[in-house]
Amino acid sequence: MLTHVKSFQLKYSRTGTKWEDEWDSKLAKAIPRLIRIELIVNSGKKEVRYETLAFPGILFK
């Protein structure tokens, strides 16, 4: 892992209320509606947490 990165996590959800650590697209027969991306880094003497949501999907033109 990178020097200052303490943690990197992905969580998956169908609804945004219940989050799962793993996602099996074959079992769920779908991609997750939401993916939560969390990164914790050491910045000097403190930890800084970054979090964002991704909304995966297929776009048709």
N, C-alpha and C positions, 0 to 999 in steps of 0.2 A: 504494500500500500504506500501511498505518498507520505512524505515525512510529517506533514502537519494534519493529515486527515485521520481523525480518530474513529469515525463511523460513517458508513454509507448504507442506507437502507431503502428498499423499495417495498411498498405496500399496495395491495390491489383491492378494488371495491366494485361492486355492482351498483350500489346506491349512494355511497359516501357516508353511510352511518356505521357500517361494519367493515373493518379492514382485515385483510388476510395477508399472511407472510408469503404465501405461494399462490400461483395461479396456473391451472392446467386447462389450456384452451380446448383440448380434446374432450375433457370431462365436462367442462362448462358449456362447450359448443358455442363459445363466443369469446371475444376479447374483453378485458375489463373496461368498464365505463370510465373509471378513474384510476390513476396511478399516482401515489404520493411518493415524492422523492425527498429524502432527508439526508443532509450532509452535516456532520459535526467536525469542526476543525479547531485545532489549538492555535490561539492567537495571543502570543505572549503568555501571560499567566492565567488567561481565561479561555473557556470554550465558547465558540460561536456556532449557533445552530441555524442552518439554512433549510427552508422547506418550500416546496412548490408542488402544484398539482398539474398533471398532464391529462388531457382528455383525448385518448387515442380514438381513431376512427378511420374510416375509409371515405375519401372524398371522390365524388364523381363529377366530371365536367360535361 
